[in-house]
């Protein structure tokens, strides 16, 4: 996701609306979560899930200036509309495509 948002941000910066003269208000912090995979989670009884190898999910979480996670659905005046399926969202707060793009551009 990081490479895709970097490339998209670079392309968007060709347009005047994507030029921010303000310092980037967003921060990032790495995260790592180990969880059972979705197939194990939904199809294996809870008492047997520990028998399966956990999936490791690593990435960057985008934070607002107050250190709370960036939540794309709380931003009302963003100049970019992102449309996609459920893969555009992440179940972890601050880890969506919209959050990463906001971080790369320096505005929502």
ABEGO torsion letter per residue (X at the ends): XAAAAAAAAAAAAABAAABBABBBABBBBBBBBBBBBAAAAAABBAAAAAABBBBBBBEBBBBBAAGBBBBAAABAABABBBBBBAAABBABBGABAAAAAAAAAGBX
